[in-house]
Amino acid sequence: MRALEQHERGLAVRLAALAGFVDSIGFLLLGGLFVSFMSGNSTRLAASLSIGDGALALGALGLLAGFVGGAFLGAMAAGGNRGAPVRVLMLETALLLAAAVSASLGAPVGLTAGLMVVAMGVENAVFLRNGEVGVGLTYMTGALVKLGHALAAAARGGERWAFLPHLWLWAGLTFGAILGALAFQLMGGTALYLAAAGAGGLTLAMVEDESRKQAA
């Protein structure tokens, strides 16, 4: 997170909020599985296998595979540095819009969730650097570890406010998750139209940013 430029940090927080929004909807839609938090799905997979719940295990495995597939598609979309974040965000927006349409048409939950999880896998390629994820946007374990380490460094006399970027990233996802849960209660799966609109707005903001860079 600290390796990003200031305007990129703001985008990262907003993308984390979008991921939290989508994941909260997915969690409620699926009754306890996730579309962005794959550590949780891995634990659910292992636990369901141990108690012989094949249906739950299959669902968790499908989500894990979808997320990996989304990460693959995101990396492919980001191929080549020029305009990479815009291409990734355009793909994510299209997937979230497709998920919203799926939900509004009453399609099987598995189809809607599949589109959501692929979109979340795609999102993590926005800040791809030399084939490596610059910052995790749909999962916060790493951010919380870095938050704790930065607090420890500050306690030893290091940079006092170095923890703030990691805290803001976590706060963004958490706030987005709250909004997602509220939206789901009011709108059901069609709340995904709000997620698609948010992703579209971030895409347009990124296009404008790229234009300013080229004009400078």
RAZIZI-V461265 format. One record per helix or strand of 3 or more residues. SS is the DSSP state (helix for helix, strand for strand). FROM is the first residue (numbers start at 0). TO is the last residue. If there is no record, write none. Layout:
# RAZIZI-V461265
ss: {SS | SS}
from: {FROM | FROM}
to: {TO | TO}
This chain:
# RAZIZI-V461265
ss: {helix | helix | helix | helix | helix | helix | helix}
from: {5 | 37 | 53 | 83 | 108 | 140 | 163}
to: {29 | 49 | 76 | 103 | 122 | 154 | 214}
